[in-house]
């Protein structure tokens, strides 16, 4: 599904306030990236971490084979989630990922785990996160991680002009913003620590902010060195 079809789907099927419309506009291209990776592959058990617009798209693709992990109710509402209806359509494991340890008896294992735009919001060690996610993957299972690039060109330019490209943590503990962003090299190391192989790495300017300056910047994305692009998507495989 292409980004314009994704936008149309949500606008036709959900009542979106301005915050949600803005989030959809910025992230639709990122959702398209995940769906392109999945293609026509079949998975018997899927875990999506952090209920979001992407969760709804995954549910449309996989139905009740999808399990969600994260917060419920008002804690999941906001710009990241089009409607709480997804929480009633499929199983939700209520879990704060900061306190997510290696596989517990309450968890089964999965053929696909999606952790998109989540790990930068955690204050716990990424080594613990990857150890836990790896323990939940079946043999030959895939883990998809999406996260902003800490050393993106647009961040380097902001610093060049004396601006801090990283936001101050918010006072909202349920939505504190970004605690730590990572480089591709770090993400590769985390995967190796968890015993995972790199299946694919995608670097892209898929955060489509509506400002004129951002549109102008993206018009040059073809010449931006790949490791300096704003978004990183890594597909790991458990051997």
N, C-alpha and C positions, 0 to 999 in steps of 0.2 A: 504494500500500500504506500503510495507516494504522499508527501507531506500535505499537498492540497486536499487529497481525499481524506486524510486523517483529520484535518481541520473541519472539513464539511461534515464528517461523521459525528464529531462531538457537537458541533453547532446545531445539527438537526435532531440529535437524540438527548441533549442535556441542556438545562437552563444554566447558562454560564454568566456569572457576573464579570465585571471588568478585570478583576484580578486573575480570574481563571482564563479569560480570553487572552490576556497578555501572556500568561504562562504558556498556553497552547501555541501562541504565535512564535514564541522564542524557542520552544522545544520540539515542535512538530518534526523538524528535519532530523533531530536526534532519535525520535521514535522510529522514523523511517529507517535509520541506520540499523537499529536492532531487528526490525522486521525483515530487512534485507539479509541479515546474517542468518536468521532462522530459515528463511525461504520455505521450502516444502519439507523440511526435516520433521520427523516424527519423534515425540518424546512422550513417555508414559507418565512421568511425574515431573512437575515443574514447580519451582519455588521462586516467587517474586518478592524481593525484599524492599519494603517501603511502598505501601499502596499509593498509586498515582494514576495519571492518565494512561501510562503505559500498561498498568495492570488491566485496565478495561480492554485494551487492544489484545493483550495476551489471553484474556478470558474469551474474547470472540474467536480466537484462533484455537485454543486448547480446551475450552469448556471446564468441566469439573476436574480435569487433570491438574488444574492450577491451584496451588496453595499460596496464600499471602502470609507475610511475616511483618509485623510492625505494630503500630498503634491502632486503636479503633475509635469509632465515634468522632467527637469533636476534635480529638487529638490528630486525626488524619485529615480532617476537613481543612479547606483553604485552597490556595492557588494550585497546589500539587495534585489535588484529587477532584475530578469533575462532579462526583456525587458519592454519597455514602452507600449507594445501592450495591456497589461491587462487594462491599463487606458482607452483604446478605446473600450474595449469589454463590460464594465459594468459601472454603475454609480459611479462617484467619488464625494464625498463631500469634497471640499477644506477647510481644517480646521487645524490650529495649535492647538494641544491638550493642550498646556499650557494655551490657552485662551478658553477652552471648558467648558462652563457653563452648568447648568441644562437645560433640554430639551427645545429647541426653536421650534417655529412653523415650521421651515424648515425641521425638522427631523420627521420621522415616528418612530414607535416602532418596536422592533425586537424580534424574537424568540431565536436567537443566536447572541452573540457578542464575537468576538475573539480579544483579545488585547495581542499579543504575542511579548515579548521582546521589549516593548515600554515604560512602565512606568518608567523604570530606566533611561530613556533619558529625563525625564521631570523635570523641576525645580519647577513646581507648586505643591500644596499640594495634596497628594494621597487621602485625604478625599474628596476634591472637585471632583477628578476624579471618585471615586466610587459613589458619589452622582449623578453625571451626567450619568454614565453608567447605574446605577440602574433605573434612570428615563426613559431610552430608552428601557428597557426590558419589554416585555409582561409578564403577569402572567404565572408562570411555565417556563419562559425563562431561558436560560443558559448563563453564562458569563465565558469564559475561559481566565485565566490570565497565562502567562508564563513570568518568570523573573529569573535572576540569584539569587542564595542564598548568601546573604551578609556574612553569617557565615560558608560558605563551608569549608571543611577540607583543601582543597588546598590553600585557602586564609589564613587560620590559620597557615599553614606550612610556607607560604611565609613571614608572619609577624614574625614567630619564628626565621627566618634567617635574620631579619632586613629589609625585602623588603616590600614596600607598595603594596598590591594586587590591589589597585584601581588606574585606570589611571587618569592622569591629564586632566581636560576638554579641549577639542580641541578649536582652534580659529575659527573653522567653525561653525557658528551659526545654519546652517541647519543640521549638523551632529556633535553635540558637544561631543558625547560619553556619558558616564554614569555620571549623577549628583548624584544619590543616589540609592543604592541597599537595598533590604529589606529581612527580615526574614519571615519564615512561620507564626510565631505568629503575626507579624505586619499585614501581608496580611489577616489573619483571622479577625483581629480587624477592618481592613478597610471594609471588606465585611459586618460585623455586623453593622457597622456604616451606610452602604448603605441599610440596611434592607434585606440582602441576607443570604441565608443558605449555608453551605458548603456541596456540593454534593460529592466531591472527591478531594483528595490531592495525587499528585504523586511527589516523590523525585527521581531524577535519575542523572547519569553522562552522559547526552545525548549530551553534547558539545564535539564533537570528534575531538579535535585538532590533527593535523598530526605529531607533534613532537614525537620523541622517548620517551622523558620523560613523555609526556602526555599519550601515549599508555601504558607505564609501570604503571603509576598511575591508569589508568582505569582497568588494569588487577586485581586490588585489590578492585574494586568497590563493590563486593558482601559483603565485611566485613566493608565497610565504614558506620557508623551510618547514618540512612536515613535522619535525619535532618541536616547532614553535607554534603550531596551531593550537587553538583554544580548547578543543575537546579531544579526549583520548578514550577509545573503546578497545578493550583487550578481551579476546576470547581465549580462555585457558581450557586445557583438556586433562582429565585425570587418567594417567596411563594404567 
